Amino acid sequence: MKRIPELLAPGGDIDAIKAAIFAGADAIYCGLDRFNARNAAANISFDDLPGILRLAHQNNCRVFLTLNIIFLESEIPALIGLLNKLQNTKIDGIIVQDLGMFYLLTTYFKGFCIHASTQLTTHNEGQIAFLSKLKAERVNLSRELNIQEIKALTAVAHQNNILTEVFVHGSNCISFSGICYMSSVQGGNSGNRGRCSQPCRDSYHTTAAAKDYPLNLKDNSAFDDLQELYDAGVDALKIEGRIKQYDYVYTVVNAWKKQLLGFYRDDKISNDKQDLYKVFNRDFSDAFLKGEIHKDMFIDHPRDYSIQYLKQNNPDATEDEMEALLQAWYAGKDQLKSRLEKEIKAFDLAKLPLSIEVSGECGKPLKLRVKTPDTSFEVISEIKLSDRGMQVLDYDMLMKRLKAINDTEFYIEQLNLDQLDQQVFLPFNALTAIKKTILLQLNDSTETAIPIQLPVIEKRSPLKTNAELAVFISSPEDVYLCNETDATIYYQLSDSFKHDLDALITLFKNNEKLIPCFPSVLIGEDYKAAVALLHDVKPRLIVSNNTGIAYEAFRSGISWIAGPFLNIANTYSLLCLKEKFNCSGAFLSNELNKTQLQQIKSPADFELFYSIFHPIVLMTSRQCLFHQVTGCEKDSMDEDCLPYCEKSAWITNFKNQDLLIEKSRGNHHRIYHETAFLNTDIVNDLPGFFVGYSIDLSNIKTTTQLKADKKSLIQLFQRLLNGDAASAAEIRQNIHPATHAQYIKGIG
């Protein structure tokens, strides 16, 4: 029998959730007013959740909750409180980014279905194995993947009992999700915290290619590609749009539902996108899915394309005819909104009222008769009422003891004590047993979970030894530094080095002090080349920004350090890395400030690192960024672009912030901040906290000038770590201009 993929819809607010249910969504993903990656959405409160779950489940629709940000240490108590409340709801799944969140769910809160967020940038089979060990039941694959890559990863996921979902409609990010820092660095609004201000959509000074919005992509639409997605085995089709209004959600979900039903019942796929063009869009492209990454993926304005589409589809219309078409278009939108308002108003999310009649007299059991809108039942205490006790049984005391009922889809509307004797007592444990019995009856005989108390993690004493210096390089020309300094040298591998694999294997074998550092993105054959290098070289240690290579190192018994792009920001992420994957140390996120860093508690026998000097990567993109900036002789990217292209260019926004676009050999396109990050303050701010600090001496030509050679710079930083008070000023004189604004601001 033909299966039908799940249709997963966005729910940014209550009306959008209702609209998605009305349109026939199989599942909805939504966020609470904290801890989710769309803080710009209206979101819902915890009090809304029981009614939403009841309404969705009545309509055969599941609800997944987004808790898909990186968590700060100070937020962990509130997060634990929320998880304790959520485990007594009927939520169908939780969408997760933070490794600490994975650790909490797999170690303490084991009843939840875990989904891996798109923020984890899952794009190779090693990452699937990594997520499988973390008990993920579903993964949202990177939206930059083509259909063959999706098919291959879905097969691996199914072998690991993991389902796959793919974004099929909505906004396209220009950057790989989860490793974009543009909003964070420029304005303090971290995309990893759900606060992306979308500076990529901003206008820039007109480029040499005559473009004003050089980073603005068309929207994603796989509407014509359902057969290919089905053949690839994809389990869920996900619509983006948690900051979109209810009419948008209804229109898109309704169009996709019709497409799915037509495919399932009649084996037909429509290419009619007219309804999709009636709501907000930036025009559409399926180029990532097709594996045809070309310049037509861009659109040179960020506004709604709907009117433009209407005009383009009626090129011969007179001015009066076009005005009539526009009026009809606006009228149609108003009619849809009016109809939807009536339909969704009929969906009642209010909690269901309970009436509780309490009766009893001294020497006899307490009896509670509970009435819901649908049924009624009695609960009788096992202990008899007494005329002595701690607190008299009255209205206020009973409401306090039964208040947990109000956290469910019910609320106590009436509590009647007319049949209860005055001045009677019942032990608190007996009242607790009554409350549990009522909750059990209301929750379809499912036991109420007891709040989980996590063990206290002791803060490690500062280390007494001086921290060591590590140096990142990315060119064979700099390997000589291994013999010129006693600093640890990390060699940063490119995103695609399969063409240079043999030479790199020889390089590492001839320089045993050289430690491989693996990049964040390794797709397909590039991932296989990375695995081959790992197994052939068998290094004593690696640094990995990619969880797929981290898993392979763990599986192979190779010591590894979590790189700075894994966004480590809390103690439980460190515990996850150490206990689940035998990680020996980790770089902490450069998005954190002093206070946020010092709250983190390192596990025993685990080393913490921090980068004090590096070019600031704002984003990494699979798209060619030069199409819109300087132009390119190629209309589309081909197999030679990634391994061989070398270019750079600058763009400037209207805040006069310059951005460096860099395409180096073997790497995806990257955008860098105009100046490098330099933070010498942290050495004295957090003495003994880190065992190692790193500097990045890659040849990235930002506006930051290095006035000393690399060997001299290394010596300056070693003096800093050895306590030389004058070295910080000398470093700033030799590295200028630079910024450490992220360290000052942190992330909120």
C-alpha positions in Angstrom: 0.0 0.0 0.0 1.2 3.5 -0.8 2.3 5.4 2.3 1.6 9.1 2.6 4.2 11.4 4.2 3.1 13.4 7.2 2.3 17.1 6.5 3.9 19.2 9.3 2.6 22.7 9.6 3.8 25.8 11.5 1.8 27.2 14.5 3.1 30.6 15.5 0.0 31.5 17.5 -3.3 30.0 18.4 -5.1 31.2 15.3 -2.4 29.7 13.0 -2.6 26.4 14.9 -6.4 26.3 14.5 -6.0 27.2 10.8 -3.5 24.4 10.3 -5.9 21.9 11.9 -8.8 23.1 9.8 -6.7 22.8 6.6 -5.9 19.2 7.4 -2.3 19.2 8.8 -1.2 15.8 10.2 1.1 17.5 12.8 1.9 21.0 14.0 5.1 22.4 15.5 4.8 25.4 17.8 6.8 27.1 20.5 6.1 28.4 24.0 6.8 32.0 24.9 10.4 30.9 26.0 13.0 28.5 24.7 12.3 28.3 21.0 13.9 29.4 17.8 11.2 31.7 16.6 10.9 34.4 19.4 9.5 36.7 16.8 6.4 34.6 16.6 3.6 35.3 19.0 3.9 31.7 20.3 1.7 30.2 23.0 1.7 30.0 26.8 1.8 26.8 28.8 -1.8 27.4 29.8 -2.8 27.2 26.1 -1.1 23.9 25.6 -3.7 21.5 27.1 -6.5 23.0 25.0 -4.3 22.9 21.8 -3.4 19.2 22.5 -7.1 18.3 23.0 -8.2 20.0 19.8 -5.4 18.6 17.7 -5.8 15.1 18.9 -9.5 15.2 18.4 -8.7 16.0 14.7 -6.0 13.3 14.3 -3.3 15.9 14.4 -0.1 15.7 16.5 1.7 18.5 18.3 5.5 18.9 18.5 6.9 21.5 20.8 10.0 23.5 19.8 12.7 23.8 22.5 15.3 24.3 19.8 17.7 26.9 21.1 21.1 26.6 22.8 20.5 27.0 26.6 22.4 29.2 29.0 23.4 27.8 32.4 21.2 30.3 34.2 18.2 28.9 32.3 18.6 25.3 33.3 16.4 25.5 36.5 13.5 27.0 34.5 14.0 24.4 31.8 13.8 21.6 34.3 10.6 23.1 35.7 9.1 23.2 32.3 10.1 19.6 31.4 8.6 18.5 34.7 5.3 20.1 33.7 5.5 18.9 30.1 5.9 15.3 31.1 2.3 15.4 32.4 0.9 16.6 29.1 0.2 14.7 26.0 2.7 16.4 23.8 3.8 14.2 20.9 7.4 15.3 20.5 10.0 17.9 21.4 12.2 19.5 18.8 15.8 20.0 20.1 19.0 21.7 19.1 21.1 21.9 22.3 23.2 18.8 23.2 22.6 19.5 26.9 18.8 19.2 26.2 19.5 15.9 24.5 21.3 14.8 27.7 18.5 15.9 30.0 15.9 14.1 27.9 17.9 10.8 27.5 19.1 10.7 31.1 16.2 12.1 33.2 13.1 12.8 31.1 12.9 9.6 29.1 9.3 9.7 28.1 9.5 12.3 25.4 9.8 11.6 21.6 12.9 13.6 20.5 13.2 15.4 17.2 16.5 16.8 16.0 16.1 20.4 14.8 17.2 21.8 11.5 19.6 23.9 13.7 21.8 20.8 14.0 22.6 21.1 10.3 22.3 17.3 9.7 23.9 16.5 6.3 26.0 13.3 6.7 25.5 9.7 7.8 27.8 10.1 10.8 25.5 12.8 12.2 22.6 10.3 11.8 24.5 7.8 14.0 25.4 10.6 16.4 21.7 11.5 16.8 20.7 7.8 17.0 22.9 7.5 20.1 21.1 10.5 21.5 17.8 8.6 21.0 16.5 11.0 18.4 13.4 9.5 16.7 13.3 12.1 13.9 15.7 14.4 12.2 15.0 17.5 10.1 17.6 17.3 7.3 19.6 20.4 6.1 17.5 22.2 3.6 20.6 22.7 1.3 20.6 19.0 0.4 19.6 17.7 -3.0 17.2 14.8 -3.5 19.9 12.2 -3.9 21.6 13.3 -0.7 18.3 13.2 1.0 17.5 9.7 -0.3 20.9 8.4 0.9 20.5 9.9 4.4 17.0 8.7 4.7 18.1 5.2 4.0 20.7 5.5 6.8 18.2 7.1 9.1 15.7 4.3 8.6 18.5 1.7 9.4 18.9 3.6 12.7 15.1 3.7 13.4 15.0 7.5 12.7 12.5 9.2 10.6 13.4 12.1 8.3 11.6 15.3 7.5 12.4 17.9 4.9 11.4 21.5 4.5 9.2 21.8 1.4 7.8 25.3 1.6 8.7 28.7 3.0 11.7 30.9 3.6 15.2 29.8 2.6 18.2 30.7 4.7 21.3 31.8 2.8 23.4 30.1 5.5 23.5 26.6 6.7 21.2 26.6 9.8 22.7 26.5 13.2 26.1 28.0 12.1 24.9 31.5 11.3 26.2 34.3 13.6 25.4 37.3 11.4 22.5 38.6 13.5 24.3 37.8 16.7 27.5 39.6 15.9 25.9 42.6 14.2 23.1 43.2 16.6 23.3 40.9 19.5 20.3 38.9 18.4 21.5 35.3 18.1 19.9 33.0 15.6 20.8 30.1 17.9 18.5 31.7 20.5 15.6 32.3 18.2 16.2 36.0 17.7 17.5 36.3 14.2 16.9 39.8 12.9 17.5 38.5 9.3 20.2 41.0 8.2 20.7 38.8 5.1 17.3 40.3 3.9 18.5 43.9 4.3 19.4 46.2 1.5 23.1 46.9 0.8 24.9 49.5 -1.2 24.4 48.5 -4.8 26.9 45.9 -5.8 29.1 45.6 -8.9 26.4 43.2 -10.2 23.8 45.9 -9.8 22.0 44.2 -6.9 20.6 45.9 -3.8 19.7 42.7 -1.9 22.6 40.4 -2.7 21.9 37.9 0.0 18.2 37.5 -0.4 17.0 34.1 -1.6 13.7 33.2 -3.1 11.4 31.0 -1.0 11.6 27.2 -1.0 8.9 25.3 -2.8 9.1 21.5 -3.5 5.4 21.5 -4.6 6.4 19.9 -8.0 8.8 17.4 -6.4 6.4 15.3 -4.3 7.1 12.1 -6.4 10.9 12.5 -5.8 10.5 13.1 -2.1 8.2 10.1 -1.9 10.7 7.9 -3.8 13.5 9.2 -1.5 11.5 7.7 1.5 11.1 11.0 3.3 8.6 10.6 6.2 7.5 14.1 6.8 7.1 17.3 4.7 7.6 20.4 6.8 6.2 23.9 6.0 8.2 26.9 7.3 6.3 29.8 8.7 5.9 30.3 12.5 5.9 34.1 12.0 3.2 33.9 9.4 -0.5 34.7 10.0 -3.4 32.2 10.0 -4.5 32.8 6.4 -1.0 32.1 5.2 -0.9 28.9 7.2 -4.3 27.7 6.0 -3.6 28.5 2.3 -0.3 26.7 2.2 -1.3 23.7 4.2 -4.6 23.4 2.2 -2.6 23.4 -1.1 -0.2 20.8 0.1 -2.9 18.6 1.6 -4.7 18.6 -1.8 -1.4 17.7 -3.5 -0.8 14.8 -1.1 -4.3 13.5 -1.4 -4.3 13.7 -5.2 -1.0 11.8 -5.2 -2.2 9.2 -2.8 -5.6 8.6 -4.4 -5.1 9.2 -8.1 -1.3 9.2 -8.5 -1.5 12.7 -9.8 0.8 15.7 -9.0 -0.4 19.2 -9.7 1.9 21.9 -10.8 -0.7 24.6 -10.2 0.9 27.0 -7.6 -1.6 29.8 -7.9 -2.9 29.5 -4.4 0.7 29.5 -3.0 1.3 32.8 -4.9 -1.8 34.3 -3.2 -0.1 34.6 0.1 3.3 36.1 1.1 6.2 34.8 -1.0 9.5 35.9 -2.5 8.8 33.8 -5.6 9.8 30.2 -5.4 12.7 27.9 -6.2 13.5 24.2 -5.7 17.1 24.5 -6.8 18.7 23.1 -3.6 16.4 20.0 -4.0 17.2 19.7 -7.7 21.0 20.1 -7.0 21.0 23.0 -9.4 22.5 25.9 -7.4 22.2 28.9 -9.7 21.8 32.6 -9.8 18.1 32.5 -10.4 17.7 31.4 -6.7 18.1 35.0 -5.7 15.5 37.8 -5.8 16.5 41.4 -5.6 13.8 42.6 -3.1 12.5 41.0 0.1 8.9 42.1 -0.3 5.8 40.1 -1.1 6.0 38.8 -4.7 2.2 38.1 -5.0 1.3 41.2 -6.9 4.2 40.9 -9.2 3.2 37.3 -10.0 -0.3 38.5 -10.8 1.1 41.1 -13.2 3.5 38.7 -14.9 0.7 36.2 -15.5 -1.4 38.8 -17.1 1.1 40.6 -19.4 -1.5 41.8 -21.9 -4.0 43.3 -19.3 -4.9 46.9 -19.7 -4.6 49.3 -16.8 -8.3 49.0 -16.0 -8.2 45.2 -16.4 -5.2 45.0 -14.0 -7.0 47.2 -11.5 -10.0 44.8 -11.6 -7.7 41.8 -11.1 -6.1 43.5 -8.2 -9.4 44.3 -6.6 -10.6 40.7 -7.1 -7.3 39.5 -5.5 -7.8 41.7 -2.5 -11.4 40.7 -2.2 -10.5 37.0 -2.3 -8.0 37.5 0.5 -10.6 39.3 2.6 -13.2 36.6 1.9 -10.8 33.9 3.0 -9.9 35.7 6.2 -13.6 36.3 7.0 -14.4 32.6 6.4 -11.4 31.4 8.4 -12.3 33.7 11.3 -15.6 32.0 11.6 -14.2 28.5 11.2 -11.4 28.9 13.7 -13.6 30.7 16.2 -15.7 27.5 16.4 -12.6 25.6 17.6 -12.7 25.9 21.4 -9.4 25.7 23.2 -10.8 26.7 26.6 -10.0 24.3 29.4 -12.8 22.0 30.4 -14.6 22.8 33.7 -14.7 20.5 36.6 -17.3 20.4 39.4 -16.2 18.7 42.6 -18.7 17.9 45.4 -17.0 17.1 48.7 -18.7 15.2 51.4 -17.8 13.5 54.7 -18.0 13.4 58.4 -15.7 12.6 61.3 -14.9 8.9 61.5 -15.8 8.2 57.9 -13.8 8.5 54.6 -13.7 11.7 52.6 -15.7 11.4 49.3 -15.2 13.6 46.2 -17.6 13.4 43.3 -16.0 14.8 40.2 -18.0 15.9 37.2 -16.6 16.7 33.8 -18.6 17.9 30.7 -18.6 14.2 29.6 -18.5 12.0 32.6 -18.4 11.8 36.4 -16.6 9.6 39.0 -16.1 9.3 42.7 -12.9 9.2 44.7 -12.9 8.0 48.3 -10.0 8.4 50.8 -8.4 5.4 52.3 -8.1 7.2 55.6 -11.1 8.4 57.7 -11.7 12.0 58.6 -10.6 13.0 62.1 -11.4 15.9 64.5 -7.7 16.5 65.0 -4.9 17.3 62.6 -2.5 19.8 61.1 -4.9 22.0 59.1 -8.7 22.0 58.9 -10.2 20.8 55.7 -11.8 23.9 54.2 -12.2 25.5 50.8 -8.8 27.3 50.6 -6.9 24.2 51.9 -8.6 21.9 49.3 -8.1 24.3 46.4 -4.4 24.5 47.3 -4.0 20.7 47.5 -5.8 20.1 44.2 -4.3 23.0 42.2 -2.3 20.6 40.0 -5.6 19.8 38.3 -5.6 23.3 36.8 -2.3 22.5 35.0 -4.2 19.9 32.9 -6.8 20.5 30.2 -9.3 20.9 33.0 -9.9 23.5 35.7 -11.8 23.5 38.9 -14.9 25.6 38.2 -16.8 24.7 41.3 -15.7 23.2 44.6 -18.8 22.5 46.8 -18.2 21.7 50.5 -21.9 21.9 51.6 -21.9 18.2 52.5 -18.6 18.3 54.5 -18.6 18.5 58.2 -16.8 21.5 59.6 -13.6 21.2 61.7 -12.5 17.9 60.2 -9.0 16.9 59.3 -7.2 14.5 56.8 -3.5 13.9 56.5 -1.7 15.6 53.6 -0.5 12.3 52.2 -4.2 11.1 52.0 -5.1 14.3 50.1 -2.1 13.8 47.8 -3.4 10.2 47.1 -6.8 11.7 46.2 -5.3 14.2 43.9 -3.3 11.5 42.1 -6.4 9.4 41.7 -8.3 12.3 40.2 -5.5 13.1 37.8 -5.2 9.5 36.8 -8.9 9.4 35.9 -8.7 12.6 34.0 -5.6 11.5 32.1 -7.0 8.2 30.8 -5.4 6.1 33.5 -1.9 7.5 32.8 0.1 8.0 36.0 1.2 11.5 36.9 4.9 11.8 36.7 6.7 12.8 39.9 8.8 16.0 39.5 12.4 15.0 38.8 15.1 16.6 40.9 18.5 16.6 39.2 21.7 15.9 41.2 23.8 18.9 42.1 26.8 19.4 40.0 29.7 20.7 41.9 31.8 23.5 40.4 35.4 22.5 39.7 38.1 24.5 41.4 40.2 26.7 39.0 43.2 25.0 37.6 46.5 26.1 39.0 48.7 25.5 36.0 49.1 28.1 33.2 46.8 27.6 30.2 48.5 26.4 27.0 48.3 28.1 23.6 46.9 26.4 20.5 47.2 27.8 17.0 44.8 27.2 14.1 46.4 27.2 10.6 44.9 26.3 7.2 47.8 26.3 4.8 50.6 23.8 4.3 52.9 26.9 4.2 52.4 27.4 7.9 53.1 23.8 9.0 56.7 24.9 9.8 55.3 26.4 13.0 55.1 22.9 14.4 58.9 23.0 14.7 59.2 26.7 15.5 57.1 26.9 18.6 55.9 24.6 21.4 52.3 25.7 20.9 49.8 23.1 19.8 49.1 23.4 16.1 45.6 22.6 14.7 45.3 22.2 10.9 41.9 23.3 9.7 40.7 21.1 6.9 38.5 22.5 4.2 34.8 21.5 3.5 35.9 19.5 0.5 39.4 18.0 0.4 38.7 14.7 -1.4 40.9 15.9 -4.4 43.8 16.6 -2.0 43.2 13.6 0.3 46.5 11.7 -0.5 48.5 14.9 0.0 46.8 15.6 3.3 47.4 12.1 4.6 51.1 12.5 3.8 51.1 15.9 5.5 49.8 14.6 8.7 51.9 11.4 8.7 55.0 13.5 8.2 54.1 16.0 10.9 52.8 14.0 13.9 52.5 17.2 16.0 49.9 18.5 13.6 46.3 17.9 14.8 43.5 17.7 12.3 40.5 20.1 12.8 37.4 19.1 10.9 34.9 21.7 9.6 31.2 22.0 10.3 29.9 21.0 6.9 30.9 17.7 5.3 28.5 16.4 2.7 28.4 13.1 0.8 31.8 12.2 -0.7 33.5 15.0 1.3 32.3 13.3 4.5 33.7 9.9 3.2 37.0 11.6 2.5 37.1 12.9 6.0 36.4 9.5 7.4 39.1 8.0 5.2 41.7 10.6 6.5 40.7 9.8 10.1 41.2 6.1 9.6 44.4 6.3 7.6 46.2 8.9 9.7 44.9 7.6 13.1 45.8 10.9 14.8 46.3 10.9 18.6 43.8 13.8 18.8 41.4 15.7 16.6 39.2 18.8 16.9 35.8 18.4 15.2 33.1 21.0 14.5 31.1 18.2 12.8 29.2 15.7 15.0 29.5 13.0 12.2 33.3 13.0 12.4 33.0 13.3 16.2 30.9 10.1 16.2 33.5 8.3 14.0 36.3 9.4 16.3 34.4 8.1 19.3 33.6 4.8 17.5 37.3 4.4 16.5 38.7 5.2 19.9 40.3 8.5 18.8 40.5 11.3 21.4 38.6 14.3 20.3 37.8 17.9 21.3 34.5 19.6 20.4 35.2 22.6 18.2 34.0 26.2 18.6 31.2 25.8 16.1 29.3 23.2 18.1 27.8 26.0 20.2 28.5 24.6 23.6 26.9 26.9 26.2 26.0 24.8 29.3 27.2 22.1 31.7 24.8 19.4 30.4 26.2 19.8 26.9 29.6 19.0 28.3 28.2 16.0 30.2 26.6 14.8 26.9 29.9 15.0 25.0 31.9 13.3 27.7 29.5 10.6 28.8 27.8 9.7 25.5 30.8 10.2 23.1 34.0 10.0 25.3 34.9 13.6 24.3 38.0 14.8 26.1 37.3 18.6 25.9 35.4 21.4 24.3 35.6 24.9 23.1 32.9 27.1 24.7 30.8 29.3 22.5 32.2 32.7 21.6 28.7 34.1 21.9 28.9 34.0 25.7 30.0 36.8 28.0 32.1 36.5 31.2 29.1 35.8 33.5 27.6 33.2 31.1 30.9 31.4 30.8 31.8 31.3 34.4 28.5 29.7 35.4 29.3 26.6 33.4 30.7 23.6 35.4 33.2 21.4 33.7 33.0 17.6 34.4 36.0 16.0 36.0 38.8 15.0 33.6 37.4 17.3 30.9 39.2 20.2 29.4 37.7 23.6 28.5 39.1 25.8 25.6 38.3 29.2 24.3 39.3 31.1 21.1 40.8 34.5 21.9 41.7 35.5 18.4 40.0 34.5 15.1 38.3 36.0 12.0 34.6 36.1 12.8 32.6 33.8 10.5 29.2 35.2 10.1 27.7 32.5 7.9 28.6 29.6 5.7 26.5 29.1 2.5 26.2 26.4 -0.1 25.1 29.0 -2.6 27.5 31.1 -4.8 27.5 34.5 -3.2 29.3 36.2 -6.1 26.3 35.9 -8.5 24.8 39.0 -6.8 27.9 40.8 -5.8 30.6 40.8 -8.5 28.8 38.6 -11.0 30.2 35.2 -12.2 30.8 33.8 -15.6 28.9 30.7 -14.6 25.2 30.8 -14.2 25.2 27.7 -12.0 27.6 26.1 -9.6 29.3 23.0 -11.0 31.6 20.2 -9.6 34.7 22.5 -9.9 33.3 25.4 -7.9 33.7 24.0 -4.4 37.2 22.5 -4.7 38.8 25.0 -6.9 37.2 28.5 -6.9 39.1 31.3 -5.0 37.5 34.7 -4.8 36.7 37.5 -2.4 34.6 40.6 -2.4 33.1 43.2 0.0 29.6 44.4 0.5 28.4 47.2 2.7 25.0 47.7 4.4 23.3 51.0 5.2 24.7 50.9 8.7 28.1 51.2 7.0 29.0 47.7 8.2 31.4 46.0 5.8 31.2 42.3 5.2 33.9 40.2 3.6 32.7 37.4 1.2 35.4 34.8 0.9 35.5 31.7 -1.3 38.7 29.8 -0.6 39.8 26.6 -2.3 37.8 23.6 -1.0 35.5 25.7 1.2 31.9 26.8 0.9 31.3 30.5 0.6 31.7 32.3 3.9 30.9 35.8 5.1 33.2 37.4 7.6 32.8 40.4 9.9 35.0 43.3 8.8 37.3 42.9 11.8 38.7 39.9 13.7 37.7 38.9 17.2 40.4 39.6 19.9 39.8 39.0 23.6 42.8 39.2 25.8 40.6 40.3 28.8 39.3 36.7 29.4 42.7 35.4 30.5 42.6 37.6 33.6 38.8 37.6 33.9 38.6 33.8 34.4 41.9 32.7 35.7 42.3 28.9 35.7 39.0 28.3 34.0 40.4 27.2 30.7 43.2 24.8 30.1 43.9 26.2 26.7 43.3 29.3 24.5 43.5 29.3 20.7 44.4 31.8 18.1 43.5 31.5 14.4 46.2 32.5 12.0 44.3 31.6 8.8 45.0 33.9 5.8 41.6 35.6 5.9 42.0 39.2 4.7 39.6 41.3 6.8 40.4 44.9 7.8 42.3 43.6 10.8 46.0 44.1 10.1 48.7 41.8 11.6 51.8 43.9 12.1 54.0 41.0 13.3 54.8 37.7 11.6 53.0 34.6 12.8 55.9 33.3 14.9 56.2 36.6 16.7 52.4 36.7 17.3 52.5 33.2 18.8 55.3 34.4 21.2 53.3 37.4 22.2 50.2 35.3 23.1 52.4 32.8 25.0 53.7 35.7 27.1 50.1 36.7 27.8 49.2 33.2 29.0 52.4 33.2 31.1 51.2 36.3 33.0 53.2 39.0 31.2 51.2 42.2 32.0 52.6 44.2 29.1 51.8 41.6 26.5 48.1 42.4 26.1 48.8 46.0 25.0 51.5 44.7 22.6 49.1 42.2 21.1 46.5 45.0 20.5 49.2 47.1 18.9 50.1 44.3 16.5 46.5 43.2 15.8 44.3 46.2 14.9 41.5 46.9 14.5 39.7 44.1 16.4 36.6 43.6 18.4 35.3 41.5 21.4 31.8 42.9 21.4 30.3 39.4 21.7 32.2 38.8 24.9 30.9 42.1 26.3 27.3 41.6 25.3 26.8 37.9 25.5 23.5 36.5 24.4 20.1 37.0 26.0 
